[in-house]
Amino acid sequence: MADKDEPRRTIDRRTLLIGGGAGIGLVVGWALWQRQYSVNLTASPGETVFSGWLKIAKTGEITVVVPQAELGQGAYTALPQILADELGADWRTVAVEAAPINALYANPMAAGILFTDALGQLPDSFQRSHAHRTALMLTGGSTSVRAFEEPLRRAGAGARVLLCKAAARRWSTDWRSCGTAEGFVVRGEDRLRFGELAEDAAGESLPRDIPYRTGDENRLYGAPAPRLDAPSKVDGSANYAADIRLPEMVYAAVRQGPVGDTRLIRVDTDAADKVPGVRHVVQTDRWVAAVGENWWAANRALDALAPRFETKGAIVDSDSIDAALGAALDGDGQRMESVGDLSAAFKDASVVTADYQVGLALHAPLEPMTATAALRDGKLSLWMPTQAPGLARAAAAKAAGVAEDRVIIHPMLAGGSFGAKLEFAVAEQAALLARKIGKPVQLTWSRSEDCLHDRYRPAAKGRLTARLGANGQVQGWLAKIAAPSVGRELAHRLLGGDTAVALSLALPGSASGDASAVAGAMPIYAIPNLAVDHHPAKIGVPVGEWRSGAHSYTAFFTESFIDELAHVAGIEAFSFRISMLGGEARLARCLSTVASLGGWQGGIPGSGQGLACHSFRGSYVAVLAEAHVGQDQRIKVDRLVAAVDCGRQVNPDIVRQQIEGGLIFGMAAALGGSTGFTENLADARGFADLDLPTLADAPEITVELIASEADPGGVGEIAVPPVAPAIANAIWSSTGVRLRTLPLVPESKA
């Protein structure tokens, strides 16, 4: 029933899309959705597509369309949970489907985090329109809930209204008297299943203002709903890119040249041909691939090929990286942010200075780079885990020599990523192999190849200088950070083919400081005079996005230095921080909570306790670490306690999982996870070289989630940055030795 005071929104052939014949299904379009984005979902028999986000089947199954990659972070649960809650669905009937490439699913928020800092010459409005114009779908920057909560709520609310209208028409009543609960439209004792109403609901119209659900009963938002991806992962039925099997499919392994200006100059194809099961050898200027009946044969053939590469230019090694960072730090920097008058604060004043350094960090997910490609009749199909499906499609199309609209990306579950699967080199390689061989190809990088050709978290150096006032308060603060321009490099590599981006990168001044390289360096403390300078460094190693990005080292610099200043001022570290937080009540609560839960002893010598806190992506965290140096001269982390305020929580269990995982990830990066370089090649070739924590190394972990009604903040990265400084501060209180380099290595082992 249409309301008298609402405009009639009928569905005509311009807004109704019927897929290909009788029994295929019904797709509903309405003015709630941005009209320039046509829905391109496929409706199966008996399904009604209510928007680009939702399908309801006659059987009652609710399918929520998710535009974010499932990397283990819970996107395939948290996002459906938002829509299902607003719809009033039964969680047991909810399924998830990966979204196709469509501008409707563009993520300008992630684009802003990953790329905009490097493209600051573009206005915000252009950046947003550019993301939609290019269908820039991205998973990154802890944006899944923050970017898509509102459209998913609108989708659920709109479908709920249509279902209520369809039910009200049957009951001859006002739709406002109807509600939904556990997959039914209800009014008193009357109940109708969603599946019974779906087709009729397609003919209803929406009111001008679509109401959201009210009340606390039967709500999924905020509940620890079971993960939708867990059962298939537990029983082994979940499919990853390496599980794909196609008729006549062959398997490929690849060997790529050292970093730098490298080209392939020689291979021994005769030796490779003698390896049983090998069928093809494919060479390019930068890499060689062996293709066989199985991956083991292909990988063995690479050794037989004994590829030789020629690398021009300077040799890249650990010493050259260190020298480049040192020269950059001692040279001129670009002021990125400032508050107050730092020159006046430092004039004729005694200052405290400390230098810090972090090494290259690997992503090291369990799943190496993998893609399966099939080129048939001019159409390329790709099965791969990707955080940027549109970018991967464009790169693969170019490699295969086909138009982008002739490429279909099948997004797969990812066996971890931490930012690695923003990259699409494996898609280009698989597409090229499929074109050259004429058969479906499954390409998997070896673990060694995954380490050697990672896009590392950059190495960086920081020089922090501060002036303390008579009362111990920080009166001036200068952070000078030498690091590669990671945001600009990422934009060049991933978006460089876009004309607007290329022009922006070529604008005058675009080679100045990169805000993404010093993200998180502005202290959250109330310091009256402070500044952050970026000293761009060219280290000769490709760098990329890594879980928490620059925050992983800027927080280490800041929170380690805060502890050092507290010691100089003679003030206990917790009180020192609390006194400078000013209006940051949420972070103060995190600090107070973690100190209470962890039994903070004031950081006294021998306590082995350290504190650190951080805020970004709209969330706040404090971490207390207990650690010591064992008899084997290895650092042992005994306990990690975290207090987190991340705003409203869609699913507390998933939040807790992400915080716990972030703590372990941060601990791994604090104690290992890094590599040196020798003659343009990474020293690390596998997990055994990374000193990653094992189950036996795992500390006791306590996580307290602080209730909040603030907008949701990011949770996938927030726990990573404060772990390393908390451990470093704990080692200082345990041993009296200040460690200023990541990975943390006791002096006797250095």
N, C-alpha and C positions, 0 to 999 in steps of 0.2 A: 504494500500500500504506500503510495507516495503521499508525503505530507503536503498540506495546502500551502505552507509557507516555504517550500523548498523547490528549487528548479528541477524540472523533470529531466533526468539524464538517461536518455534511452540509448540502447546499443544499436548502432547501425553498421553498415558494411565497412565503414572507415575505421571503426573501433573494435569490430569483431573479427577475429582471425580463426578460420576453421582449417584444421590440418588435414588435408589430402583425402577426404572421402568418408564414407559412412563408417561409424564405429571408431574413428580415430580419436575423437575427444573434442572438447569444447574449450576455447580460450577466451576469457573475458577481458576486455580492455575498458578502462573508465578514466574519467578526467582527473581522478586522484593522482594518477601517475603522469610524469612528465610526458607530454604527448609526442615529443620528437623522438622518443625511444620506443620503437616497436618491440613488443615482447617476442622473443624467438625461442620459447620453450616448446618442447614436444609433448603433446598430450597423448597418453596411452589410452586404449579402449577403456571406457568407463570413468575417465578422469575429466575433471573440470579445472582449468587453469584460471585462478582468480586474479592473478597479477604476475609480475615477473618474479614474485617471491613465494608463491603458494599454489599447490595443486591439491584438490580433494577428490578422492575416488569414491565410487558408489559403495565400496566395501568399508568406507570410513577411514581409510589410510590417509594421513595428512603428510604431504611431502613439502618440505621447506627447502627452498633454493638458496644455496649459500655461495657467495662470491669469493670467499676467502679460502685459501689453501689450508687443508688440515695437516699441520706439521707436528702434531702431538700436543698442541697447545689447547685443544678443546673447542676450536671454532665450529666443528660439526655438531657440537652439543649446545654451547652457549647461545649461538645465534638462533637456531631453531627454538630454543627455550623462550627467547624473547617473544617471537611471533606466536608460539603455541600458548603462552600465558595470556596474551591479549585476545587470542581467538577463543580461549576456553577449551582447549583440546585435551584429550586424554593422552598423556605422555607415552603410553604403551603403543599408541597408534601412529606416532610421529616417525617419519623417515627423513632422510636428507639426500639432496641431489646437488652436485656441483654445478654452478651457474655457467652458462655458455658465455662467450665473449660478447659483451654488450655495454654500450655507454651507460646504461642504467646502473651498472655495478662498478662504475669508476670510483676510485678512492682518492679524491683530492687531498684528504688529510695525510695519507701515507706519502703521496707525492710531495707534499710540502715538507715532510720530515726527511724523506730520503734525498730529494733533489732541490727543493726550492732554496735552501740556504746557499747552494752553489749557483743559483740562478736568480739572485736577488734583484737583478735589473728588471725582471718581469713583474708587473703589478699583480697583486693577489687575485684580482678578478680575472685576469688573463690566465693565471695559473689554474684556477678552478675550471674555467671554460675549456682550457687546453686539455685538462684531464678527461673531461666528458667528451670533447670532440674526438679525442684519440682513443676513447674507450680504455683508459689507462687503469686497468685492474691490478691492484697491488695488495699483497699481504706483507705487512711490515710496520715497524714503529709502534707496536702495541695498539693498533687502531681498530681491530676487528669490531669490538663492541662499541667503541666511541664513535666510529664512523657509520655504523649500520644499525644501531639501536633504534633510532627514530624511524627510518623507513620500514624496518621490520615491525615495529609497533603499529605504524599506520596500516601496513598490509594486514596484520592480524585484526585490527579494529575494523577496517573496511569490510573484510570478509565476514566478520562476526555480525555486522549490521545487515549485510545482504542475507545471511542465513536467518537472522531473526525476522527479517521482513518476509522471507519465504514461509517461515513457520507461522507468522502472524496472519498471513493471507489464508492459510489452511484453517486456522483457528478463529478467523473473523474477529481479530482483535488488533489493538495498536502494538506495533513492533516494540515500542518503548517499554511495554510491560513484560517483554521477554528477556531472558538472559541466557548465558551459556555456561556449561560446566561439564567437564570430563567427556567432551565429544558430543554433547547433546545441546540442543536448544530447549530451554525449560521455561515453563510458566505454571507455577503452582505444581499440580500433579501431572501436567502434560509434558511429554518429552518426545523429541524427534531427533534421530541421529543426523549428524552432519551429512553423511553419505546419502541419506534419503532426500536431502534438501538441496544438494549441490547444483544440480541442473536447473531447478526452479530459481535458485538464488541468482543464477546468471542473468535472469531477466529482470531483476529488481534494480532500483536506482539508489544512489547514495544521497544522503542529506548534505546540505551545505557544510555543516560542521559534524565531523565524525567523532563520537564520544569514545573515550577510553574506559576500560573497565575500572570499577571502583570496588572497594571492600578488600578484605584480607583472606576470605575463604577461597579454597580451591585454587590458590595461586601457585604458578610454577616459578615465577620470577623470585629469586632469592632462596629457592629450595635446592637441596643437593640432589638434583635429578641425576639418574644414572647416565653415563656417557653413551651416546649412540654408537660410537665407533669401538667401544670396548669389547663387546662379545665377539665380533669377527676377528679382532686382533688377538684375543685370547685363544680362540679355537683354530686360528690359522687360516681362516677363510678370507681374510682381508687381502685384497690384491694390491700389489705395488707394481711399479713399472717393470721390474725384473720378472714378475710373474706372468706377464702377457705372453701368450702363445698364439701364433698365427700360422696358417698353412705356408709351407716352404720357407719359413723364417730361418735366418742364419744369425750368427752371433759374432760380435766384433769387440776387439780390444784396441786401444789406441796408445801411442807413445808420442808425446809432444816435446818440443825443444825447450831448452833453458829459457828463463826470462830474459827479456831484452830483444834486440834486433837479431832474430835467429831465423835461419832457414835450413831445411833438410838438404843435405848434400850427397848422402850415400846410404843405400840399404843393400842387404844381401838377399835378394829375392830367391835365388837358387836354394839357399839354406832353408828359407821359410817353406818353400814348396815341398820339402822333404818331411815336414812335420805332419803326421797323420791327421786327417780331418780338416786341414786348411784348404780353403777354396779361392780366396782372393787376397790381394794386397793392394791397398789404395794409398796413394801418396799425394800430399799437398806440399806447399812451401813450408808449412809450419808443423805438420804432423804426418805420421804414417799409421795406418790401421791394418790389422790383420783380421780376416773374416773366415770363420770356420763353421763346422757342424755343431760345435759347442764352444763355450767361452774359454774353457781350459786350453783347448787346442789353439784358439786365436791368441791367447795371452802367451803361450809357449812360443808361438811363431814370432812374436815381437822380439824375444830374446835372440832367436835365430836370425832375424833380420839385422840385428846389431846396428840400428840406425845411428848415423853420425850427423851432427848439426854444427853449423858454423854460426858463431855469435860475434857480432861486431860491437864496437864500443867498449866502454869501461867494464871491468870485471866487478860484479856485485858480490860482496861477501859481508860477513858480520862487521868487519872493521870499516868497510866503506859506508855501511848504513849508519854506524855509530858516528863516523866522521861527518856525514851529511847532516845528521841531526845536530851535532855539536856546532857545526859552522852556521847552520840556520839559527840556532839559539843565540849565538854570539853576534849575529848580523842584525839587520833591521827587521822589525816586525810590523804588522799592521794592527792598529788598535781596533778591536772588534766591539767592545763594550766598555763603558766607563760611568762612574758615579762620583760626584763631588770633585774636589781639587786634589788629585793625588800628589802633584808636584809640591804643593804647599804642605801637605801632610808629611812628606818625606824630607823636606828641606831641613838641613842641619839636625836631623834626628838619627838616633841609633836604630838600625833595622836588623831583623832576623831574616836570613836567607837559607834556603835549602834547595838542592837539585834532586830531581827524581827522574826515573826512566822506566819505560815498559818495552818489552820485546814484541816481535810479531806474534800474533795469536792466530791459531788455525780454527776453523769451524768444527772440523772432525765429527760430523754427524755419523751415525751408525751406517746409514745408507750412502754409498758413494754416488757420484753423478751417473744417472742412468736414463736412457730414453729408448723407446721402441718406435720405429718409423716404417710406414708402408706407403709407397707411391703407386697408385693404380689409376689409370685413365685420367692422368693429369690432376688427380686429387691426392693430397698428402695427409695422412692421418698420423698423429703423434700421441703416444701415451707417455706421460712424464709428470713428475711432481714439479710444480712451478709456482713461485710467488708472483710472477708477472706473466700470465698467459698470453696477453696481447703482444708483449715484447718478444716472447719466445716464438709466437706464431709468425711475426714479421721477419725475424731472423731466419727461421726455418724456411719460409717461403722464398726468401732471397737465395738461400743456399741450394734449394731444390729447383729454382728457376720457374716457380709458379706464382700466381697472384695470391695475395693474402686470403682472399675469400675462397680460395681452393684448398685451404689448410684447415683441418679440424684438430683442435687440441682436446685430448681427453685428460682432464686433471686427475692425477692419481694421489692416493695417500702418500705422504712423505715420511721416510724413516729418519726424521730429524732434519734440521736445516740450519737454524741460528743465523739466517741471512744468506747462506750459500746458494740457495735455490732461486734467488733473484737473477742469478747468472744463467745464460742460455747457450753457452758454447757447446754443450753436449747436444742440444737440439739442432744446432747448425751442422754438427758433425754427423749425427744420425740421418738427417735429411739428405745430406750430400752422399752418404754411403748408400742410402736407399735408391737415389737417382742413378748412381754409377753401377750398382750391382743389379738393379732391376728386381730385387726381392725384398720382402720385409726384413729389417735389420734391428737387432737389439744390441745397443752399444752400452757397455758398462765400463766405467773407469776402474782400474785397479785401485787398491787402497794407497799404493805408492803414488800413483798418478794423481789421486785426489789430494794428497798432501803436497806434492810438488807443484801443482797448478791451482792451488787454492787462491782466492782473492782475500788476502789476509787482513785481519784487524791491524792497522798500521802500528809500527814502532813509533815511539814518541818520547820526547824529553820535556820536562817542565822545570822552570826555575821560579820559585815562589818567594816573594819578599814581603815582609810586613813590618809595620811599626806598632808597638804596644804603647798604650797610654799609661799614665801613672797608676791607674786603677786596674791595670791588666787587660783592659778592653782593646780590641784591635782598632786602631785609628786609620790605618792605611794598608792596602793590600794590592799587590801587583802579581799577576800570573802571566808568565811568558811561556808559551807552549810551542815547541817545534814539532811539527807533524806534517805528513803529506796532506794535500788538499783532497781528502777522500770523497767529499760530496761532489766536487767538480769532476774528479776522475770517474766516479760512478755515473754521473750524468753523461759524460763523454762516451763512456763505454756502452751504456744501456739506452740512452736517448739521443746519441749523436746523429743518428740518421734522420731525426725530426728537424725540419727546416727552422722552425721557430726556436727550438732549443739550440741548434747550431749557431744561429745568429746571435742569440743571447750570450753564448759562451765566447763569441768573438768580439763582443762589445768592449770598448775601452774600459779599463778598470776591472775586467773580469778575471784577471790574473792576480788580483790582490788576495787578501786573507779570505779564508773559507770558514764561515761560521760553524759548519758541521764538524770541522776538525777540532774545534774547541768547545763543542756543545757541553753544557754542564759545568763549565769552568767558573761561571759567575756564582760565587758562594750565596747560599740562601740566607746567610746570616746578615744582621743589620750592621754593616760596616759602612761608615759615612763616606769614605774615600776609597775607591777601588777601580781597577782596570784589568782587562784581559787582552793580551796581545797574541796574535797568531804569527808564527815565524814559519812560513811555508818551506817544506823540505822535500827535495826530490831524492828518494832513496833507491830508485831503480827497481822496485818490487811492486807488482800490481796489488792494490788494496781495494777493499770493498766493505759492504755493510756487514756488521757483526753484532750479535745480540747485545744491545744497549749502546752500541756505537762508541763515540768518543767519551761518553759518560763513564765507560769502563776504566779509562785512565785519568780523566779529569777528577773524578771522585776520589781516586787513589791519591792523586796529588793533594787535593783540598783537605780531605779528612785526615791524611797523615800529617800534613802541615799544621792543622788545627791542634792536633795532639802535641806536636812539638811546641807550639806557641803556649799551650796550656802549661806545659812543663816549665818553659822559660818564665811565665807569669807566676808560677807557683800556685796555680789553681787547679783543682781536681777536674778531670776532663769532662765529666757529665755537666757539672755546674758551669764550666766555661762555655759549653755549647748552649745550654739553656739560657744563660744570661744574654746571649747575642741573637736569639731567635725572634725577638720583637713580636710582630703580629702573626708569626707562623705557628698558630696554636695547634694545628693538626700534626706538624712535625714534633712540636714539644710534647704532645701526648704520646706519640710513638716512642720518643726517647724515654719519657717517664715510665711507660709501660714496659719497655724492654729492660730498663734498669731494675725495675721491680721484679719482673719475671725471672731475670737472669741472676738475681742476687748480686748486683753490682757492688763491688768492694772498694770503689774509688780508684781503681787502676793502680793500687799500691804495688811497689816492687815485690816480685815473686807471686803475684796473684794470677798472672797469665791471662788477664782479661783485657779486652780492647773494645772500644765503641766506635761506631761510624754511623752516619745517617745521610740521607739523600732524598731528593724530590725531583721527579720529572714525569712527563706523560700524564700529569694530573693526579699522581699518586705520591704517597709519602712512606718512607721506610726507615727504621732504625734497626741496627744489627749489633748484638753483643757476641763476641767470639771469645772462646777460651782455647788457648793453644800453648804448646811448649815445643822445645827442640829435644828430640829423643836421643838415645845413646848412639844411634846410627847417624846422627847429625842431620836428620830429616825433620822437617816441621810436621808436627802431629796436631791436627785440629780436633779437640775433644768435644766441643759443644758450639752450636750456633743457635742463637735465640733471635727471632725477628718479630717486630711489631709493624703491621702494615695498615695504612688507611688508604684504600683505593676507591673510596666512594661507594655507591650502591653496587652490590655484588649480584650478578645474575645467577651464578652457581657457586656457592662457597667452597664446595669440594674442588672444583676446577681452579679457583683462585688459590686454594691451599696447595694444590699440586704444582701450580706454576711458581709459587713462592719457594716451595721446597726444591723444585728443580732448578730455579734460579740460584738458590744458595749453593747447591752442589756445583752448578756450572761456574759460579763465581769463585768457588774454592778451587776448582780445577784450573782456572785461569790464574789464580793467585800462586799456585804451587807448581804449575806445569803448563801444558797446552801451548807451548811456544816452540819456535824453531830458530836456529841460526841459519846462515847462508854461506855456502862455499862455492865459488866459481859459478855463480848464477843459478845454483840449485839449492833448494831447501835441504837442510840436514835431516829433518824428520821425514821418515818414509812410511811410518805406520804407527799404530796406537802405542806400541812398545816404546817408541821414541818420545812420547809426549808426557810421561809421568802423570797420567790421568789417575784420579782416585779410584780405588776399587771398593767393593762392598765392605771389605775389612777396614778401609780408611774412613768410611763414612762416619761423621760425628753424630752425636745426639742432637736432634733438631727439634726446636719448639717454635711454633708459629702462632702468633695471636693476630686475628683479624679484627680490626677495630670497626665497630658498627658506625656507619655514616650514611646520610641521605644526600651527600654531594653527588654530582654527576659521576658516572663511572670513569675511573682512570685506567691506565694501562697496567697490566699485571705480568705480562710475559717477560719483561725486561727489568722491572723495578728492583728485584732482589739482587741482581748481579753486581752493580757498581759498589755498594758499601762493603761487600765481603772482604775484598783484598785489603782495604785499609783497616778494617776491624781486626783481621788476622795480624797485620803488620804491627798495629798498636798493641795487640795481645803479646806478640813476641817481645816488644820493647819492655812491657811490664814484667814479662817472665825472665828476660835475660839482661835487660839494660842495653841491648844493642838495637839501634834503629836501622831497619832495612828499608832502603829507598828505591829498590829496583824490583820490577816484576819480570819473571817469576821470582818469588821470595826464596832466597838461598842463604842459609846461615853463613856467616863469614868464614868459618872453618872449612866450608865446602866450596867457597867461591874460587 
